[in-house]
Amino acid sequence: MEVFEEFLGKMDNPDQRARAEEVFNWVASTFPTLVPKIAWNQPMFTDHDTFIIGFSVSKQHLAVAPERAGMIFLSDEIEKSGYDHTKLLVRIPWKSPVDFSLLKKMIEFNMVDKADCTTFWRK
């Protein structure tokens, strides 16, 4: 995905880069109406200019940020996933499998919940 090439190119670990690229491509193919973009130096996907999901990377994990409302809505499933998390993001260790069904629920929730949203972030 061209929009994320520079971001991915800065990742030193080829396995982590491949994993991040896999996740970004999965989002793009599963939700083709979402717009991939880089904002605040992070890859994210938007819908009608509103934030849907964002990602960041560290040496230990890929972080997924669905906004606080998404974290609250899916709190039980996030707990069951076993992923470490904060109030704003879920950390997927590089060596752990990606729970694509959880990721899909995060994105679907935001797309529905923010369908009439006219701002980038929820107010």
Disulfide bonds with the S-S distance in Angstrom:
none
